[in-house]
Amino acid sequence: AYSQLTSLVRRATLKENEHVPKYEKVHNFKVHTFRGPHWCEYCANFMWGLIAQGVKCADCGLNVHKQCSKMVPNDCKPDLKHVKKVYSCDLTTLVKAHFTKRPMVVDMCIREIESRGLNSEGLYRVSGFSDLIEDVKMAFDRDGEKADISVNMYEDINIITGALKLYFRDLPIPLITYDAYPKFIESAKTTDPDEQLEILHEALKLLPPAHCETLRYLMAHLKRVTLHEKENLMSAENLGIVFGPTLMRAPELDAMAALNDIRYQRLVVEMLIKNEDILF
Protein backbone atom coordinates (compact mmCIF):
# COMPACT_ATOMS: atom_id res chain seq x y z
CA ALA A 1 0.00 0.00 0.00
CA TYR A 2 2.87 2.35 0.88
CA SER A 3 4.47 1.69 -2.53
CA GLN A 4 1.16 2.43 -4.26
CA LEU A 5 0.73 5.67 -2.28
CA THR A 6 4.22 6.94 -3.20
CA SER A 7 3.47 6.01 -6.82
CA LEU A 8 0.30 8.13 -6.70
CA VAL A 9 2.17 11.06 -5.16
CA ARG A 10 4.88 10.73 -7.81
CA ARG A 11 2.25 10.63 -10.55
CA ALA A 12 0.51 13.75 -9.19
CA THR A 13 3.85 15.59 -9.15
CA LEU A 14 4.64 14.43 -12.68
CA LYS A 15 1.27 15.68 -13.90
CA GLU A 16 1.68 18.97 -12.06
CA ASN A 17 5.09 19.60 -13.60
CA GLU A 18 4.05 18.79 -17.15
CA HIS A 19 3.40 22.48 -17.88
CA VAL A 20 6.84 23.56 -16.63
CA PRO A 21 9.57 23.54 -19.29
CA LYS A 22 11.95 20.74 -18.41
CA TYR A 23 15.72 20.47 -18.27
CA GLU A 24 16.53 18.03 -21.05
CA LYS A 25 17.79 15.02 -19.10
CA VAL A 26 15.98 12.02 -20.54
CA HIS A 27 15.54 8.87 -18.49
CA ASN A 28 17.90 5.98 -19.18
CA PHE A 29 15.33 3.16 -19.13
CA LYS A 30 16.42 -0.50 -19.08
CA VAL A 31 14.15 -3.57 -18.99
CA HIS A 32 13.95 -4.75 -15.39
CA THR A 33 12.68 -7.74 -13.41
CA PHE A 34 11.17 -6.59 -10.10
CA ARG A 35 11.13 -8.78 -7.01
CA GLY A 36 7.84 -8.67 -5.16
CA PRO A 37 4.77 -6.63 -6.15
CA HIS A 38 5.47 -3.33 -7.91
CA TRP A 39 3.35 -0.42 -9.12
CA CYS A 40 4.17 1.84 -12.07
CA GLU A 41 5.32 5.27 -10.85
CA TYR A 42 3.71 6.95 -13.85
CA CYS A 43 0.21 5.44 -14.11
CA ALA A 44 0.11 3.94 -10.57
CA ASN A 45 -1.20 0.61 -11.96
CA PHE A 46 0.16 -2.79 -10.97
CA MET A 47 3.10 -4.22 -12.95
CA TRP A 48 2.04 -7.74 -13.94
CA GLY A 49 4.24 -10.72 -14.75
CA LEU A 50 7.04 -12.75 -13.22
CA ILE A 51 9.93 -11.34 -15.22
CA ALA A 52 10.66 -8.11 -17.12
CA GLN A 53 7.48 -6.49 -15.77
CA GLY A 54 8.63 -2.99 -16.73
CA VAL A 55 11.60 -0.68 -17.11
CA LYS A 56 13.80 1.06 -14.56
CA CYS A 57 15.83 4.26 -15.13
CA ALA A 58 19.47 3.34 -14.58
CA ASP A 59 20.24 6.94 -13.55
CA CYS A 60 17.46 7.87 -11.11
CA GLY A 61 15.69 4.56 -10.34
CA LEU A 62 12.21 5.50 -11.69
CA ASN A 63 10.11 2.32 -12.24
CA VAL A 64 7.42 2.38 -14.96
CA HIS A 65 5.59 0.18 -17.47
CA LYS A 66 7.40 -0.05 -20.80
CA GLN A 67 4.47 1.71 -22.56
CA CYS A 68 4.39 4.45 -19.86
CA SER A 69 8.11 5.17 -20.38
CA LYS A 70 7.24 6.88 -23.69
CA MET A 71 5.07 9.43 -21.85
CA VAL A 72 7.30 10.24 -18.86
CA PRO A 73 8.64 13.85 -19.05
CA ASN A 74 12.39 14.38 -19.55
CA ASP A 75 12.93 15.24 -15.90
CA CYS A 76 15.44 12.60 -14.83
CA LYS A 77 17.21 13.57 -11.60
CA PRO A 78 20.20 11.23 -11.44
CA ASP A 79 21.05 9.80 -8.05
CA LEU A 80 24.59 8.90 -6.99
CA LYS A 81 23.45 5.51 -5.73
CA HIS A 82 22.59 4.62 -9.35
CA VAL A 83 25.38 6.54 -11.14
CA LYS A 84 28.32 4.34 -10.22
CA LYS A 85 31.10 5.57 -12.52
CA VAL A 86 32.63 8.81 -13.76
CA TYR A 87 34.28 7.82 -17.05
CA SER A 88 31.96 6.64 -19.88
CA CYS A 89 29.00 8.23 -18.06
CA ASP A 90 26.77 10.65 -19.94
CA LEU A 91 28.03 14.18 -19.14
CA THR A 92 24.63 15.67 -18.20
CA THR A 93 23.88 12.64 -15.99
CA LEU A 94 27.19 13.02 -14.16
CA VAL A 95 26.88 16.76 -13.42
CA LYS A 96 23.25 16.41 -12.31
CA ALA A 97 24.08 13.48 -10.01
CA HIS A 98 26.91 15.47 -8.40
CA PHE A 99 25.05 18.83 -8.39
CA THR A 100 27.93 20.53 -10.23
CA LYS A 101 28.19 22.74 -13.32
CA ARG A 102 30.92 20.63 -14.89
CA PRO A 103 32.34 17.12 -14.40
CA MET A 104 34.75 17.13 -11.44
CA VAL A 105 37.32 15.30 -13.63
CA VAL A 106 37.57 18.36 -15.88
CA ASP A 107 37.89 20.80 -12.96
CA MET A 108 40.43 18.72 -11.06
CA CYS A 109 42.65 17.86 -14.04
CA ILE A 110 42.69 21.46 -15.31
CA ARG A 111 43.52 22.77 -11.82
CA GLU A 112 46.42 20.33 -11.58
CA ILE A 113 47.69 21.12 -15.11
CA GLU A 114 47.54 24.88 -14.54
CA SER A 115 49.29 24.67 -11.19
CA ARG A 116 52.34 22.77 -12.47
CA GLY A 117 52.26 22.04 -16.18
CA LEU A 118 51.66 25.15 -18.31
CA ASN A 119 55.34 25.42 -19.29
CA SER A 120 55.70 21.71 -20.04
CA GLU A 121 56.93 21.21 -23.61
CA GLY A 122 54.37 19.49 -25.86
CA LEU A 123 51.60 19.77 -23.24
CA TYR A 124 48.62 17.61 -24.44
CA ARG A 125 50.65 16.44 -27.46
CA VAL A 126 53.10 14.25 -25.52
CA SER A 127 51.48 11.03 -24.31
CA GLY A 128 51.71 9.84 -20.73
CA PHE A 129 52.25 6.20 -19.77
CA SER A 130 48.94 4.50 -20.62
CA ASP A 131 48.87 2.17 -17.56
CA LEU A 132 49.11 5.19 -15.24
CA ILE A 133 46.41 7.06 -17.21
CA GLU A 134 44.23 3.98 -16.67
CA ASP A 135 45.06 4.23 -12.93
CA VAL A 136 43.80 7.84 -12.83
CA LYS A 137 40.61 6.78 -14.59
CA MET A 138 40.05 4.01 -12.01
CA ALA A 139 40.75 6.45 -9.16
CA PHE A 140 38.05 8.84 -10.45
CA ASP A 141 35.57 5.98 -10.96
CA ARG A 142 36.25 4.67 -7.45
CA ASP A 143 36.78 7.87 -5.40
CA GLY A 144 35.17 10.69 -7.43
CA GLU A 145 36.37 14.10 -6.22
CA LYS A 146 38.48 12.41 -3.51
CA ALA A 147 40.78 10.96 -6.21
CA ASP A 148 44.43 11.91 -5.60
CA ILE A 149 46.02 13.23 -8.81
CA SER A 150 48.67 15.37 -7.08
CA VAL A 151 52.36 15.52 -8.00
CA ASN A 152 53.05 13.03 -5.15
CA MET A 153 50.98 10.40 -6.98
CA TYR A 154 51.70 11.32 -10.63
CA GLU A 155 54.86 13.34 -11.15
CA ASP A 156 54.50 13.35 -14.95
CA ILE A 157 51.92 16.00 -15.95
CA ASN A 158 51.32 14.11 -19.22
CA ILE A 159 49.49 11.44 -17.21
CA ILE A 160 46.96 14.07 -16.08
CA THR A 161 46.56 15.53 -19.59
CA GLY A 162 46.14 11.96 -20.87
CA ALA A 163 43.44 11.25 -18.26
CA LEU A 164 41.55 14.42 -19.26
CA LYS A 165 41.70 13.57 -22.98
CA LEU A 166 40.58 10.00 -22.19
CA TYR A 167 37.59 11.35 -20.24
CA PHE A 168 36.40 13.26 -23.33
CA ARG A 169 37.10 10.32 -25.67
CA ASP A 170 35.10 7.96 -23.42
CA LEU A 171 31.95 10.13 -23.36
CA PRO A 172 28.99 8.21 -24.88
CA ILE A 173 27.79 11.52 -26.41
CA PRO A 174 30.81 13.67 -27.37
CA LEU A 175 31.35 17.08 -25.76
CA ILE A 176 30.36 18.62 -29.11
CA THR A 177 27.20 16.55 -29.49
CA TYR A 178 26.11 14.67 -32.61
CA ASP A 179 23.14 17.06 -32.96
CA ALA A 180 25.35 20.14 -32.97
CA TYR A 181 28.18 18.57 -35.02
CA PRO A 182 27.00 19.60 -38.55
CA LYS A 183 26.67 23.27 -37.50
CA PHE A 184 30.19 23.33 -36.04
CA ILE A 185 31.61 21.75 -39.21
CA GLU A 186 29.69 24.30 -41.30
CA SER A 187 31.46 27.11 -39.41
CA ALA A 188 34.88 25.61 -40.27
CA LYS A 189 33.96 25.36 -43.97
CA THR A 190 32.99 29.05 -44.10
CA THR A 191 35.71 31.40 -45.33
CA ASP A 192 34.37 34.75 -44.08
CA PRO A 193 35.67 35.29 -40.48
CA ASP A 194 32.59 37.23 -39.30
CA GLU A 195 30.24 34.63 -40.72
CA GLN A 196 32.35 31.89 -39.11
CA LEU A 197 31.82 33.43 -35.67
CA GLU A 198 28.09 33.86 -36.26
CA ILE A 199 27.69 30.20 -37.22
CA LEU A 200 29.83 29.11 -34.25
CA HIS A 201 27.64 31.20 -31.96
CA GLU A 202 24.53 29.47 -33.35
CA ALA A 203 26.21 26.06 -33.01
CA LEU A 204 26.97 26.67 -29.32
CA LYS A 205 23.26 27.28 -28.67
CA LEU A 206 22.56 23.71 -29.83
CA LEU A 207 24.62 22.21 -27.00
CA PRO A 208 22.95 21.05 -23.76
CA PRO A 209 23.82 23.38 -20.82
CA ALA A 210 26.33 21.01 -19.19
CA HIS A 211 28.14 20.43 -22.51
CA CYS A 212 28.28 24.16 -23.29
CA GLU A 213 29.58 25.06 -19.80
CA THR A 214 32.26 22.33 -19.95
CA LEU A 215 33.35 23.44 -23.44
CA ARG A 216 33.55 27.08 -22.25
CA TYR A 217 35.71 26.11 -19.27
CA LEU A 218 37.99 23.90 -21.39
CA MET A 219 38.48 26.56 -24.09
CA ALA A 220 39.36 29.21 -21.47
CA HIS A 221 41.97 26.77 -20.15
CA LEU A 222 43.37 26.00 -23.62
CA LYS A 223 43.60 29.75 -24.28
CA ARG A 224 45.77 30.03 -21.14
CA VAL A 225 47.90 27.14 -22.46
CA THR A 226 48.57 29.13 -25.67
CA LEU A 227 49.76 32.13 -23.60
CA HIS A 228 52.74 29.94 -22.60
CA GLU A 229 53.46 28.90 -26.21
CA LYS A 230 57.12 30.01 -26.01
CA GLU A 231 57.75 27.36 -23.35
CA ASN A 232 55.22 24.62 -24.18
CA LEU A 233 55.26 25.06 -28.01
CA MET A 234 51.48 24.56 -28.09
CA SER A 235 49.66 27.02 -30.34
CA ALA A 236 45.88 27.09 -30.89
CA GLU A 237 46.53 25.20 -34.14
CA ASN A 238 48.52 22.45 -32.36
CA LEU A 239 45.84 22.13 -29.68
CA GLY A 240 43.20 21.93 -32.43
CA ILE A 241 45.03 18.94 -33.93
CA VAL A 242 45.00 17.19 -30.52
CA PHE A 243 41.48 18.11 -29.40
CA GLY A 244 39.53 18.11 -32.69
CA PRO A 245 38.93 14.33 -32.82
CA THR A 246 38.81 14.15 -28.98
CA LEU A 247 35.83 16.52 -28.64
CA MET A 248 34.03 15.79 -31.93
CA ARG A 249 32.91 12.57 -33.59
CA ALA A 250 31.14 12.43 -36.94
CA PRO A 251 27.56 11.16 -36.43
CA GLU A 252 27.49 9.18 -39.70
CA LEU A 253 29.43 5.96 -40.02
CA ASP A 254 30.84 6.74 -43.47
CA ALA A 255 34.60 6.36 -42.93
CA MET A 256 35.56 8.62 -45.84
CA ALA A 257 33.33 11.48 -44.66
CA ALA A 258 34.72 11.10 -41.14
CA LEU A 259 38.29 11.28 -42.50
CA ASN A 260 37.51 14.40 -44.53
CA ASP A 261 36.05 16.04 -41.44
CA ILE A 262 39.26 15.74 -39.39
CA ARG A 263 40.76 18.98 -40.75
CA TYR A 264 37.49 20.81 -40.07
CA GLN A 265 37.37 19.42 -36.51
CA ARG A 266 40.88 20.83 -35.96
CA LEU A 267 39.75 24.20 -37.31
CA VAL A 268 36.65 24.29 -35.09
CA VAL A 269 38.72 23.82 -31.91
CA GLU A 270 41.32 26.33 -33.12
CA MET A 271 38.58 28.94 -33.72
CA LEU A 272 36.96 28.24 -30.35
CA ILE A 273 40.28 28.76 -28.55
CA LYS A 274 41.19 31.95 -30.43
CA ASN A 275 37.73 33.50 -30.01
CA GLU A 276 36.96 32.10 -26.55
CA ASP A 277 36.42 35.58 -25.04
CA ILE A 278 33.90 36.58 -27.77
CA LEU A 279 31.99 33.30 -28.08
CA PHE A 280 31.34 32.41 -24.44
C-alpha positions, 0 to 999 in steps of 0.5 A: 500500500505504501508503494502504491501511495508513493506512486500516486504522489509521484504521478501527481507531481509528474502531472503537475510539472508537465506544464513547466519547461523541463531540463533536457535530461531524458531517463535511461530506461532498461528492462527490469525484473522486479522482485515482489509486487510493484506499481508503475510510478507513472500510471500507478497501476500494478506491474504484472508478470514474473519477469521483465514487468517494466523498465527502470531508469538506470540513472534515477531509479524510476520504475514504470511500465514499458508503454508508460516510459514513452510518456514520462517527461524528460525530468530525470534527476540522477542519483549517486546511488545509481550513477556508479562511474565517472568515465563513460558516463553521460556528461549531463547525468554526471553533473546532475548526479553530483550537483555541479556545473561541470564534471569534477574530472575536468575541474580537477585535471585542469587545476592540476595542469595549470598549477604545475604544467603550463610550461611543459613542452608538448603539453597535451601532445606528448602522451603519458604512460597509458597504464598510469592514465588507466590508474587515474581513470580508475581512481576517479571511478572509485573515489570521485572528487576524492581521487588523488592526482597530485604531484606526489601520486603522478609526477608526470603532468602528461598522465593528467593531460592523458586522463583528461583527454581520455575522459572526453574520448570515453563520453557516450555523447561527445562534448560537441554533441552529434546534434550540434556537429553539422553546425560546427563543421559548417562554421569551419567550412565558411571562409568569411571570419565574421560569418564563421563566428556567427555560425559558431555562436549558433552552433553553441546554442545547440549544446545542452547546458552542461556540454556548453559550460564544460566546453567554455571552461575547457576553451578558457583553459586551452587559451591560457595554455597558448599564452605559454606557447614560447615554453610549451610550443602549443599554439591554438593550431597544435591544440586543435590537432590534438582536441579536434577528434577528442571533442568531436565525432562524426555522427554518420558511419561513413569512414571517408566522410569522417576522415575528410572532417578531421581537418574541419574538426581541428579548425573548429577547436582552433577557432573556439580557442582563439575566439573564446572571449567573444563566443562564451 
